[in-house]
């Protein structure tokens, strides 16, 4: 592989990793914000955040629980470590779905409990 092609491949991978990290930060922020907004009394805002994250969950389900950006990043490297496609620490990339899945489920449950209390 010539040097120019190697650099363009490296640049492409870096770009995908940056985009993937920004998208991850957006959804992780939404998940963290759900119980906070509920606690602050902004249940409607929490419902919007739940809807936004639910769209991402649907995208992951359609793609066999993989972000579509992972497949794009895979075109530019042979590396398949858990964080080859994103700028996250290895442990967080490895357990990302477990951690944020549990936080999302907990946020939904908390919001449902508060919402039901407000209605009843």
Secondary structure, DSSP 8 states (H G I E B T S, - for coil): --HHHHHHHHHHHHHHHHHHHHHHHHHHHHHHHHHHHHHTT-HHHHHHHHHHHHHHHHHHHHTTTS-HHHHHHHTT-S--STTTTSSS-HHHHHHHHHHHHHHHHHHHHHHHHHHHHHH-
